[in-house]
Structures are given as structure tokens and as C-alpha cells.
Amino acid sequence: MEGINWKAERQSLSELAAKRDGRILVAIGVANGAEARQLHHSVYELYDQNAVPDYIGGFITFVSGYLCAASYGLPDLGYILRSEIVHQTDIIEQATWMAALDTGKPAFPIGVDIDTGYGNEPSSIVLTCRQVHKQGAQYVQIEDQYAINKSCGHMEGPRGSGKVLISAEEMIELRLRPAVSYAESQKDMMVMARTDAIAAHGFNEAVRRGRLYAEAGAKIIFIEAPEDEKQLARAADEFKGSSVLSIANMIEGSPKTPYKSPAELHGMGFAIALYCIGPLLAGRAAQRRYFGIVGRGASVMAGADMQPERWFDGFNEVIGRQQTESWNRFFQGER
């Protein structure tokens, strides 16, 4: 139909990686469609202001298992399965497609955390990769913890004690090989291999596994939760000069890993900086304050630093109220 361009573009992760030229990609986790649209608008506002520094080569919208579980009011301890993460990916893809139509700017690539793959057999891994890919994923993140009831990388195991891992050989044969095989059959799909070996077997084993996973075809290597500056630096150094993309996961307030900005991680040589749950944590802090003000019978409008004057109208713009109204007018013959 004439008058509306439905061809919303989405950036290619493969192209961003190929054209990175030493710059860092920044992946940011979103918990729902509203956050996904806000990320799109906020980053493109920075581009419009020429405020995105040259050392950042692009952005990725990340679908996090932790955030998916939290959207159900649950911890990241094995509650979320394939159907939930596939549905979450669909929501994020839809929201970012709508945002791209609204702004005329390409949507960011989508990466998806598929935990341990949601099954014990290679066929289960293939099915998971296929389903999230159909919903828009350009990479899957798969890890070497044991079984489905795994734990967040910056937390202890599901019983409050240490993590349990499968062997590197099992990870490669049962999870990576089927995931890589599927990814290689597609036009724009990658596999990120994550190891939690630091928590269970120490840093040297984590590095060994990272190398093996890269040899098995993973394009992105994720050594989870380095415990100090030295380990973090070595995690970056291991893959410098190779085609493998190294990633660092930053969680605000976590005692597991020294917190670094994208500028600092770029300086260390990481290819991707992941801020997987920061928006949720920031939102919780703001909500807790809001609930506290209203709960005491006070007015949030009186807090100068809260700046609520544009909350309602501003959110409606980001969520696409005006976009929907304009479509409705157009299809009823109004111009």
C-alpha cells in the first residue's frame, strides 16, 4: 500500500562485526518492549547529537534470561524455558521493528540468552536456535553449566553453593556443534559460547575452555565473571588479534567482576561490552523511590530532581502513541 514504508531495516550483526575495525560493540539488556523502544530512541538521540564516541562501533539489543525470569517475578534459577525466551524474543523484535518504523532508523541486532539450550540432546539445541532465530535473534548465547536449572553468572549455584558444569567435551559435542551447525546454515547468525568455569574450576580452566569453544566454531567467547583486574585483562588478551569476538559482562553492584565503562573495556581490548540487566536495576531504584514517596502520602511532582513533567507525554511518544494514531488516520483516508 502506498504512503507507508513497511520496510523497517535492522542492522546486521555480522556486518557490524566485520566493520568494527577495533571499535567496541555495546550490548544492552531490555526486559520488555517498552525498554527496547526506549533504548532505540535514546541511542539514536545520541547519534543525532554526535554524542556517540568514535570507539563505539554499534549497539545490540540483548534478550536476557535473567530479565525474562524477572518479568515473571522469578530469579534466574531455571524457571524460564524455551517457550518463555522465544516469546520474549518475539516481543523485543516486534517493539524494535515498530521503533524503527517510527524513527526511520535501523533497529539494532538482537542477541538472545538461551541458557543451557533447554534440553539434553543436540536436537533440542537446534530447535531452540531455530525458534529464537525465527523471532529475530542474530546470535545465541549458550553456556556450559549443568542442566536447565542453572544460575546467573554472577550468583552462586541454584542451591546457594557452587556451580556445576558439564565437561568441555560435552559442551562442544552436545551444545556447540548443533548450535554452530545451525548458525552456519543461516545468513546472519552467530553463536556466543559462555563458560562459567571460573566459579567451578578456576580461571585457567575458563581460558582453556574459551579456546576450545572458539576452535569449535563459536564466533563470540564469553568468559563469565572474572574476579579481579588481572583476570579481566587476560580474558581480553586471550583473543586479541583473532577473528573471535571477546565479551565482558558488567553487572552494576555485583561483587564478582570489577565494573568498567564501555570506554574502559574498549581500552582493554574487548570486542563487546554487555550491560545485561542494568536497565532493570536502574528502574527498580527509581520505582522504589517513587513507591516510597507515594506511600508516605507525598507528591512526586514536588521532587525537582525527579523531573516528572514530561513522564506521561514522553513515554507515550516513545511507545508509539502518535505512530498508531497516524496509521489509523491514514487508513481511514485522512492525510
KABELBEL-V250098 format. One record per helix or strand. SS is the DSSP state (@ for helix, = for strand). FROM is the first residue (numbers start at 1). TO is the last residue. If there is no record, write none. Layout:
ss=SS from=FROM to=TO
ss=SS from=FROM to=TO
//
This chain:
ss== from=10 to=10
ss=@ from=13 to=18
ss== from=24 to=29
ss=@ from=33 to=48
ss== from=56 to=63
ss=@ from=65 to=71
ss=@ from=82 to=103
ss== from=107 to=107
ss== from=109 to=113
ss=@ from=122 to=134
ss== from=137 to=143
ss== from=145 to=145
ss== from=165 to=165
ss=@ from=168 to=184
ss== from=190 to=195
ss=@ from=197 to=201
ss=@ from=203 to=215
ss== from=220 to=223
ss=@ from=229 to=237
ss== from=245 to=249
ss=@ from=262 to=268
ss== from=272 to=275
ss=@ from=278 to=295
ss=@ from=300 to=302
ss=@ from=304 to=306
ss=@ from=311 to=319
ss=@ from=321 to=331
//
